[in-house]
Amino acid sequence: MNLLFASHNQNKVNEISALLDGKIKIQSLNDVGIFDEIEEYGKTLTENALIKARFVFDKTKQSCFADDTGLLVDALNGAPGVLSARYAGVEKNADKNMDLLLRNLIQNNNRKAKFVTTIALLFEGKEILFEGFLEGEIITEKKGNAGFGYDPIFLPKGFSKTLAEMNLEEKNKISHRAIAFEKLKSFLLALNNVS
């Protein structure tokens, strides 16, 4: 089975291909000659994932999936949310995003937050959604050099180190993205009677 991933990010494609153990072949947009930047104008993560998946399906008529991820902070009414990557500006600078978030929480004792990943799969004329969540809190300073995005300031619930202090194997056991993709994998493998 072949499945198209609505992404140009080869690192993501490799990560998901590894998760699927080669049982389902994943192609990137680059592999099928789509180089358009897909505008994410949705108001929610789900809307953005669907926008990307529908765009790719309309162009290729192939089964495909897309994902979107955001950090939702309780004290900021769910911000940065759908704007997580562009929180401090369109240049998508992780350090500036973290600095702005820490400034916005400086007077706040409520540090609860969660990461959410939504995957939209367009398959055999149906749209199917999968979600993964990781609850935790925003700490007051950056810790760790691994990971990306907000990982240095996100402390998962029940853990004593940030996502950026974990190695990839540790992170992938608990992360929102891994949880969402595990649900996608289970669905696809069950559909194809592959174990």
Secondary structure, 3 states (H helix, E strand, C coil): CEEEECCCCHHHHHHHHHHCCCCCEEECCHHHCCCCCCCCCCCCHHHHHHHHHHHHHHHHCCCEEEEEEEEEEHHHCCCEECCHHHCCCCCCCHHHHHHHHHHHCCCCCCCEEEEEEEEEEEECCEEEEEEEEEEEEECCCCCCCCCCCCHHHEEECCCCCCHHHCCHHHHHHHCHHHHHHHHHHHHHHHHCCCC
